[in-house]
């Protein structure tokens, strides 16, 4: 596990980036996101996801993007079965830290949980479109690779 990924090629991927990699409705964003995802599968960079992110990915692909459950399942399984992607999760202390932070931060609980999961696992850099919310959380370096 890294101790500080802010200046390395080690990056946590938010759901939004993974969605764009598989959703064809915005071809320019898909092109960028799919290249990043492929780089991790090809072991050209280190990518992190959590079970929370993969669950959100399945939900959004099937419930909001209209993808078949079978196709979405295959996508999620490709991440789960890959040795290239590092899967991280949160524990009891992370939930406690999230609940505490949620009292003072004007950020969606689930985004705080992602950030606290990252911190617990020594990851400080995230690819996301959600600069507004993650920008309010100390210790997280936000990179929006889809921003023109």
N, CA, C and O of each residue as an XYZ file, in Angstrom:
592
protein
N       0.827     -1.196      0.000
C       0.000      0.000      0.000
C       0.868      1.255      0.000
O       1.878      1.320      0.700
N       0.472      2.236     -0.779
C       1.274      3.461     -0.803
C       1.083      4.265      0.462
O       0.064      4.156      1.144
N       2.075      5.068      0.760
C       1.932      5.957      1.907
C       1.468      7.329      1.473
O       0.838      8.046      2.251
N       1.774      7.709      0.229
C       1.312      8.992     -0.288
C       1.305      8.910     -1.802
O       2.360      8.872     -2.435
N       0.116      8.883     -2.380
C      -0.002      8.715     -3.826
C      -0.222     10.027     -4.555
O      -0.561     10.009     -5.738
N      -0.042     11.163     -3.899
C      -0.369     12.432     -4.527
C       0.494     12.755     -5.737
O       0.015     13.399     -6.670
N       1.741     12.329     -5.749
C       2.631     12.658     -6.857
C       3.061     11.409     -7.628
O       4.128     11.393     -8.241
N       2.242     10.379     -7.597
C       2.587      9.141     -8.282
C       1.503      8.789     -9.289
O       0.529      9.520     -9.470
N       1.697      7.678     -9.920
C       0.732      7.168    -10.884
C      -0.300      6.285    -10.183
O      -0.995      5.514    -10.845
N      -0.412      6.380     -8.876
C      -1.350      5.587     -8.082
C      -2.584      6.431     -7.798
O      -2.512      7.445     -7.104
N      -3.719      5.997     -8.345
C      -4.906      6.832     -8.301
C      -6.148      6.022     -7.987
O      -6.339      4.924     -8.510
N      -6.987      6.574     -7.130
C      -8.301      6.006     -6.854
C      -9.256      6.505     -7.938
O      -9.222      7.681     -8.299
N     -10.091      5.636     -8.450
C     -11.049      5.998     -9.491
C     -12.437      6.146     -8.887
O     -12.957      5.214     -8.274
N     -13.032      7.314     -9.061
C     -14.406      7.544     -8.629
C     -15.352      6.920     -9.656
O     -14.974      6.667    -10.800
N     -16.569      6.682     -9.226
C     -17.580      6.059    -10.081
C     -17.773      6.815    -11.389
O     -17.924      6.194    -12.442
N     -17.771      8.133    -11.341
C     -18.037      8.930    -12.543
C     -17.066      8.603    -13.671
O     -17.468      8.552    -14.834
N     -15.815      8.384    -13.352
C     -14.818      8.080    -14.379
C     -15.080      6.694    -14.965
O     -14.974      6.500    -16.176
N     -15.417      5.741    -14.114
C     -15.702      4.388    -14.606
C     -16.963      4.370    -15.466
O     -17.018      3.669    -16.476
N     -17.968      5.136    -15.071
C     -19.201      5.220    -15.864
C     -18.873      5.716    -17.263
O     -19.305      5.131    -18.257
N     -18.111      6.792    -17.335
C     -17.772      7.356    -18.649
C     -16.983      6.376    -19.514
O     -17.084      6.420    -20.740
N     -16.208      5.504    -18.899
C     -15.432      4.531    -19.670
C     -16.330      3.554    -20.426
O     -15.926      3.000    -21.449
N     -17.543      3.343    -19.924
C     -18.441      2.335    -20.513
C     -19.723      2.916    -21.100
O     -20.465      2.205    -21.776
N     -19.989      4.168    -20.859
C     -21.203      4.824    -21.350
C     -20.881      5.568    -22.640
O     -19.984      6.410    -22.670
N     -21.601      5.261    -23.685
C     -21.310      5.849    -25.004
C     -22.024      7.167    -25.260
O     -21.900      7.724    -26.351
N     -22.764      7.678    -24.293
C     -23.558      8.891    -24.528
C     -22.707     10.163    -24.653
O     -23.162     11.156    -25.220
N     -21.483     10.139    -24.129
C     -20.570     11.280    -24.254
C     -19.233     10.758    -24.785
O     -18.317     10.478    -24.011
N     -19.128     10.630    -26.121
C     -17.952      9.994    -26.731
C     -16.603     10.602    -26.350
O     -15.619      9.874    -26.217
N     -16.541     11.923    -26.173
C     -15.262     12.542    -25.822
C     -14.813     12.115    -24.428
O     -13.642     11.808    -24.207
N     -15.760     12.102    -23.494
C     -15.430     11.670    -22.137
C     -15.130     10.178    -22.106
O     -14.243      9.728    -21.380
N     -15.879      9.409    -22.903
C     -15.632      7.969    -22.945
C     -14.220      7.670    -23.445
O     -13.539      6.793    -22.915
N     -13.793      8.398    -24.456
C     -12.458      8.168    -25.008
C     -11.377      8.369    -23.943
O     -10.459      7.556    -23.825
N     -11.485      9.434    -23.182
C     -10.492      9.728    -22.142
C     -10.570      8.707    -21.010
O      -9.554      8.142    -20.604
N     -11.777      8.476    -20.506
C     -11.948      7.569    -19.366
C     -11.554      6.139    -19.726
O     -10.925      5.449    -18.923
N     -11.915      5.695    -20.914
C     -11.594      4.314    -21.293
C     -10.086      4.108    -21.430
O      -9.583      3.024    -21.133
N      -9.362      5.133    -21.874
C      -7.902      5.027    -21.948
C      -7.314      4.875    -20.546
O      -6.419      4.056    -20.337
N      -7.803      5.651    -19.593
C      -7.305      5.551    -18.215
C      -7.586      4.173    -17.620
O      -6.715      3.566    -16.997
N      -8.798      3.693    -17.817
C      -9.167      2.375    -17.291
C      -8.306      1.293    -17.941
O      -7.834      0.378    -17.265
N      -8.105      1.401    -19.242
C      -7.279      0.426    -19.965
C      -5.848      0.443    -19.446
O      -5.224     -0.612    -19.332
N      -5.314      1.625    -19.128
C      -3.954      1.721    -18.602
C      -3.799      0.904    -17.325
O      -2.753      0.297    -17.094
N      -4.839      0.889    -16.498
C      -4.763      0.098    -15.270
C      -4.842     -1.391    -15.611
O      -4.047     -2.186    -15.110
N      -5.798     -1.767    -16.462
C      -5.893     -3.172    -16.864
C      -4.590     -3.655    -17.511
O      -4.213     -4.816    -17.354
N      -3.904     -2.765    -18.237
C      -2.642     -3.116    -18.897
C      -1.430     -2.929    -17.985
O      -0.291     -3.102    -18.418
N      -1.676     -2.579    -16.731
C      -0.641     -2.398    -15.712
C       0.355     -1.290    -16.057
O       1.527     -1.362    -15.688
N      -0.122     -0.269    -16.767
C       0.702      0.900    -17.056
C       0.591      1.938    -15.944
O       1.400      2.862    -15.868
N      -0.396      1.786    -15.097
C      -0.551      2.637    -13.924
C      -1.277      1.829    -12.850
O      -1.868      0.788    -13.137
N      -1.226      2.315    -11.623
C      -1.887      1.637    -10.515
C      -3.221      2.303    -10.242
O      -3.285      3.501     -9.964
N      -4.291      1.515    -10.323
C      -5.630      2.031    -10.090
C      -6.289      1.331     -8.924
O      -6.172      0.117     -8.756
N      -6.985      2.119     -8.120
C      -7.686      1.609     -6.949
C      -9.187      1.816     -7.115
O      -9.628      2.832     -7.652
N      -9.956      0.852     -6.655
C     -11.407      0.972     -6.549
C     -11.819      0.318     -5.239
O     -11.063     -0.451     -4.645
N     -13.019      0.634     -4.806
C     -13.565     -0.016     -3.615
C     -14.846     -0.753     -4.009
O     -15.401     -0.537     -5.086
N     -15.289     -1.611     -3.126
C     -16.566     -2.293     -3.380
C     -17.691     -1.283     -3.526
O     -18.622     -1.497     -4.302
N     -17.613     -0.186     -2.787
C     -18.620      0.866     -2.904
C     -18.655      1.397     -4.340
O     -19.731      1.543     -4.919
N     -17.492      1.684     -4.912
C     -17.416      2.209     -6.276
C     -17.968      1.194     -7.268
O     -18.731      1.558     -8.164
N     -17.597     -0.062     -7.122
C     -18.063     -1.087     -8.061
C     -19.567     -1.326     -7.928
O     -20.237     -1.623     -8.918
N     -20.095     -1.198     -6.727
C     -21.547     -1.302     -6.532
C     -22.263     -0.140     -7.188
O     -23.284     -0.326     -7.850
N     -21.729      1.062     -7.004
C     -22.309      2.239     -7.655
C     -22.241      2.106     -9.173
O     -23.186      2.469     -9.873
N     -21.126      1.587     -9.683
C     -20.957      1.394    -11.118
C     -22.063      0.498    -11.670
O     -22.699      0.834    -12.669
N     -22.288     -0.631    -11.024
C     -23.341     -1.553    -11.475
C     -24.707     -0.867    -11.443
O     -25.479     -0.962    -12.398
N     -24.999     -0.178    -10.344
C     -26.290      0.487    -10.189
C     -26.511      1.533    -11.280
O     -27.559      1.543    -11.926
N     -25.539      2.403    -11.484
C     -25.707      3.482    -12.465
C     -25.811      2.914    -13.881
O     -26.654      3.356    -14.662
N     -24.969      1.949    -14.217
C     -25.035      1.373    -15.559
C     -26.394      0.745    -15.843
O     -26.928      0.894    -16.943
N     -26.957      0.045    -14.865
C     -28.230     -0.648    -15.106
C     -29.442      0.245    -14.882
O     -30.388      0.201    -15.668
N     -29.434      1.045    -13.840
C     -30.621      1.816    -13.475
C     -30.707      3.188    -14.143
O     -31.802      3.705    -14.365
N     -29.565      3.768    -14.460
C     -29.590      5.122    -15.028
C     -29.145      5.165    -16.484
O     -29.564      6.048    -17.233
N     -28.310      4.232    -16.888
C     -27.791      4.241    -18.256
C     -28.456      3.194    -19.142
O     -28.203      3.158    -20.346
N     -29.301      2.344    -18.567
C     -30.058      1.378    -19.354
C     -29.271      0.186    -19.871
O     -29.724     -0.504    -20.783
N     -28.117     -0.060    -19.310
C     -27.318     -1.203    -19.740
C     -27.942     -2.495    -19.207
O     -28.544     -2.494    -18.133
N     -27.806     -3.563    -19.930
C     -28.340     -4.849    -19.463
C     -27.599     -5.267    -18.200
O     -26.427     -4.940    -18.014
N     -28.292     -5.982    -17.351
C     -27.675     -6.447    -16.103
C     -26.515     -7.395    -16.395
O     -25.526     -7.409    -15.662
N     -26.629     -8.173    -17.440
C     -25.558     -9.099    -17.805
C     -24.293     -8.336    -18.224
O     -23.189     -8.676    -17.799
N     -24.463     -7.302    -19.062
C     -23.299     -6.513    -19.479
C     -22.666     -5.792    -18.295
O     -21.442     -5.770    -18.166
N     -23.487     -5.206    -17.434
C     -22.972     -4.508    -16.254
C     -22.268     -5.488    -15.313
O     -21.227     -5.169    -14.738
N     -22.839     -6.669    -15.164
C     -22.204     -7.692    -14.322
C     -20.824     -8.048    -14.872
O     -19.860     -8.163    -14.113
N     -20.731     -8.221    -16.181
C     -19.443     -8.567    -16.794
C     -18.406     -7.464    -16.571
O     -17.232     -7.750    -16.335
N     -18.839     -6.218    -16.646
C     -17.925     -5.101    -16.403
C     -17.431     -5.123    -14.961
O     -16.230     -5.029    -14.709
N     -18.358     -5.245    -14.020
C     -17.972     -5.252    -12.604
C     -17.074     -6.458    -12.310
O     -16.080     -6.332    -11.596
N     -17.418     -7.611    -12.853
C     -16.584     -8.804    -12.632
C     -15.183     -8.635    -13.222
O     -14.215     -9.176    -12.688
N     -15.076     -7.888    -14.321
C     -13.750     -7.679    -14.912
C     -12.844     -6.932    -13.924
O     -11.644     -7.202    -13.858
N     -13.412     -6.002    -13.162
C     -12.635     -5.307    -12.140
C     -12.330     -6.237    -10.967
O     -11.197     -6.312    -10.492
N     -13.357     -6.936    -10.515
C     -13.188     -7.814     -9.353
C     -12.186     -8.932     -9.609
O     -11.416     -9.302     -8.722
N     -12.202     -9.466    -10.825
C     -11.328    -10.597    -11.156
C      -9.931    -10.180    -11.601
O      -9.047    -11.023    -11.749
N      -9.735     -8.895    -11.811
C      -8.452     -8.401    -12.301
C      -7.428     -8.293    -11.176
O      -7.726     -7.822    -10.079
N      -6.225     -8.738    -11.478
C      -5.119     -8.532    -10.549
C      -4.504     -7.150    -10.725
O      -3.720     -6.705     -9.886
N      -4.857     -6.471    -11.813
C      -4.307     -5.147    -12.093
C      -4.912     -4.074    -11.205
O      -4.229     -3.129    -10.810
N      -6.186     -4.219    -10.891
C      -6.890     -3.235    -10.060
C      -6.734     -3.616     -8.598
O      -6.925     -4.774     -8.228
N      -6.387     -2.647     -7.772
C      -6.291     -2.896     -6.337
C      -7.626     -2.526     -5.713
O      -8.097     -1.394     -5.829
N      -8.222     -3.505     -5.049
C      -9.520     -3.297     -4.407
C      -9.293     -2.986     -2.935
O      -8.638     -3.743     -2.218
N      -9.846     -1.857     -2.497
C      -9.725     -1.448     -1.103
C     -11.132     -1.283     -0.527
O     -12.095     -1.043     -1.255
N     -11.225     -1.413      0.767
C     -12.520     -1.273      1.419
C     -12.365     -0.550      2.735
O     -11.258     -0.234      3.171
N     -13.485     -0.299      3.351
C     -13.462      0.435      4.604
C     -13.840     -0.476      5.760
O     -14.501     -1.501      5.594
N     -13.396     -0.062      6.928
C     -13.698     -0.800      8.140
C     -14.517      0.045      9.096
O     -14.992      1.127      8.751
N     -14.667     -0.462     10.278
C     -15.472      0.194     11.309
C     -14.935      1.591     11.620
O     -15.708      2.541     11.748
N     -13.621      1.714     11.741
C     -13.039      3.020     12.071
C     -13.288      4.040     10.959
O     -13.445      5.232     11.222
N     -13.320      3.563      9.733
C     -13.589      4.459      8.610
C     -15.016      4.988      8.676
O     -15.260      6.167      8.417
N     -15.947      4.125      9.018
C     -17.342      4.562      9.141
C     -17.459      5.572     10.274
O     -18.168      6.570     10.148
N     -16.767      5.317     11.379
C     -16.785      6.269     12.494
C     -16.224      7.624     12.058
O     -16.801      8.665     12.372
N     -15.106      7.612     11.339
C     -14.513      8.867     10.866
C     -15.453      9.572      9.889
O     -15.542     10.800      9.885
N     -16.145      8.801      9.072
C     -17.083      9.380      8.110
C     -18.255     10.043      8.816
O     -18.650     11.155      8.466
N     -18.799      9.373      9.791
C     -19.927      9.931     10.548
C     -19.503     11.218     11.254
O     -20.247     12.198     11.277
N     -18.311     11.202     11.823
C     -17.807     12.402     12.502
C     -17.617     13.550     11.505
O     -18.016     14.682     11.778
N     -17.009     13.258     10.356
C     -16.768     14.292      9.343
C     -18.075     14.818      8.756
O     -18.173     15.993      8.401
N     -19.069     13.954      8.655
C     -20.359     14.351      8.072
C     -21.059     15.417      8.911
O     -21.912     16.142      8.399
N     -20.709     15.519     10.192
C     -21.320     16.536     11.050
C     -20.858     17.939     10.684
O     -21.583     18.908     10.906
N     -19.650     18.056     10.121
C     -19.107     19.385      9.849
C     -18.937     19.698      8.365
O     -18.871     20.867      7.986
N     -18.866     18.684      7.533
C     -18.683     18.913      6.093
C     -20.018     18.952      5.367
O     -20.901     18.137      5.634
N     -20.160     19.883      4.466
C     -21.365     19.953      3.630
C     -21.106     19.145      2.364
O     -21.068     19.678      1.255
N     -20.930     17.835      2.568
C     -20.600     16.909      1.484
C     -21.483     15.681      1.639
O     -21.809     15.278      2.755
N     -21.866     15.090      0.516
C     -22.669     13.859      0.535
C     -21.927     12.790      1.335
O     -20.725     12.592      1.158
N     -22.648     12.112      2.208
C     -22.073     11.093      3.083
C     -21.230     10.084      2.302
O     -20.125      9.735      2.717
N     -21.756      9.623      1.179
C     -21.076      8.567      0.408
C     -19.749      9.054     -0.158
O     -18.818      8.263     -0.310
N     -19.648     10.335     -0.469
C     -18.376     10.881     -0.940
C     -17.372     10.988      0.202
O     -16.179     10.756      0.011
N     -17.852     11.336      1.370
C     -16.967     11.356      2.545
C     -16.452      9.946      2.815
O     -15.278      9.758      3.134
N     -17.332      8.958      2.685
C     -16.922      7.569      2.913
C     -15.844      7.152      1.904
O     -14.900      6.450      2.266
N     -15.975      7.571      0.666
C     -14.939      7.285     -0.331
C     -13.614      7.918      0.104
O     -12.573      7.261      0.096
N     -13.662      9.185      0.481
C     -12.439      9.882      0.898
C     -11.811      9.240      2.127
O     -10.593      9.077      2.187
N     -12.624      8.879      3.096
C     -12.093      8.237      4.303
C     -11.536      6.847      3.991
O     -10.564      6.419      4.614
N     -12.136      6.144      3.043
C     -11.614      4.844      2.608
C     -10.253      5.031      1.959
O      -9.330      4.250      2.188
N     -10.140      6.071      1.149
C      -8.853      6.379      0.524
C      -7.797      6.646      1.603
O      -6.702      6.085      1.568
N      -8.142      7.504      2.550
C      -7.191      7.855      3.607
C      -6.770      6.623      4.396
O      -5.591      6.449      4.704
N      -7.736      5.768      4.721
C      -7.440      4.550      5.483
C      -6.431      3.675      4.742
O      -5.635      2.970      5.361
N      -6.474      3.729      3.416
C      -5.606      2.880      2.607
C      -4.393      3.618      2.039
O      -3.706      3.103      1.157
N      -4.133      4.831      2.547
C      -2.944      5.569      2.157
C      -2.979      6.127      0.747
O      -1.930      6.322      0.132
N      -4.164      6.385      0.227
C      -4.327      6.908     -1.132
C      -4.795      8.352     -1.022
O      -5.750      8.644     -0.301
N      -4.131      9.256     -1.732
C      -4.526     10.654     -1.622
C      -5.031     11.259     -2.931
O      -5.598     12.351     -2.925
N      -4.834     10.567     -4.046
C      -5.223     11.127     -5.351
C      -6.437     10.390     -5.913
O      -6.497      9.160     -5.900
N      -7.407     11.173     -6.410
C      -8.616     10.591     -6.983
C      -8.901     11.204     -8.350
O      -8.803     12.417     -8.534
N      -9.254     10.352     -9.300
C      -9.818     10.807    -10.567
C     -11.317     10.916    -10.364
O     -11.975      9.927    -10.040
N     -11.863     12.110    -10.554
C     -13.291     12.336    -10.375
C     -13.713     13.585    -11.126
O     -12.896     14.458    -11.416
N     -14.986     13.658    -11.433
C     -15.562     14.901    -11.953
C     -16.082     15.761    -10.815
O     -16.352     16.947    -11.004
N     -16.222     15.178     -9.647
C     -16.837     15.846     -8.507
C     -15.819     16.676     -7.722
O     -15.481     16.357     -6.582
N     -15.346     17.732     -8.350
C     -14.369     18.597     -7.702
C     -14.987     19.395     -6.560
O     -14.317     19.698     -5.572
N     -16.251     19.730     -6.695
C     -16.935     20.545     -5.687
C     -16.935     19.865     -4.322
O     -16.532     20.468     -3.327
N     -17.381     18.625     -4.272
C     -17.486     17.940     -2.979
C     -16.138     17.441     -2.467
O     -15.793     17.671     -1.307
N     -15.374     16.760     -3.322
C     -14.087     16.240     -2.859
C     -13.123     17.360     -2.512
O     -12.216     17.164     -1.704
N     -13.305     18.531     -3.110
C     -12.464     19.676     -2.803
C     -12.623     20.190     -1.386
O     -11.763     20.921     -0.894
N     -13.704     19.821     -0.724
C     -13.952     20.243      0.658
C     -13.311     19.305      1.682
O     -13.347     19.574      2.883
N     -12.731     18.212      1.207
C     -12.192     17.196      2.110
C     -10.675     17.300      2.136
O     -10.019     17.130      1.108
N     -10.118     17.578      3.306
C      -8.677     17.716      3.460
C      -7.964     16.402      3.172
O      -8.467     15.323      3.484
N      -6.788     16.514      2.575
C      -5.956     15.340      2.350
C      -6.236     14.604      1.054
O      -5.651     13.549      0.807
N      -7.124     15.142      0.218
C      -7.461     14.489     -1.043
C      -7.035     15.393     -2.202
O      -7.412     16.563     -2.256
N      -6.256     14.846     -3.116
C      -5.871     15.581     -4.327
C      -6.815     15.155     -5.444
O      -6.879     13.978     -5.801
N      -7.544     16.119     -5.990
C      -8.543     15.845     -7.016
C      -7.945     16.107     -8.388
O      -7.325     17.143     -8.629
N      -8.146     15.145     -9.281
C      -7.769     15.317    -10.682
C      -9.002     14.986    -11.507
O      -9.548     13.886    -11.422
N      -9.432     15.961    -12.309
C     -10.550     15.724    -13.226
C      -9.972     15.555    -14.623
O      -9.733     16.540    -15.322
N      -9.746     14.299    -15.037
C      -9.127     14.077    -16.344
C     -10.073     14.394    -17.507
O      -9.637     14.431    -18.658
N     -11.351     14.620    -17.226
C     -12.332     14.867    -18.261
C     -12.595     16.344    -18.501
O     -13.335     16.714    -19.412
N     -11.988     17.178    -17.682
C     -12.191     18.621    -17.793
C     -11.419     19.148    -18.990
O     -10.230     18.878    -19.162
N     -12.142     19.918    -19.823
C     -11.450     20.446    -21.017
C     -10.687     21.698    -20.727
O     -10.056     22.258    -21.624
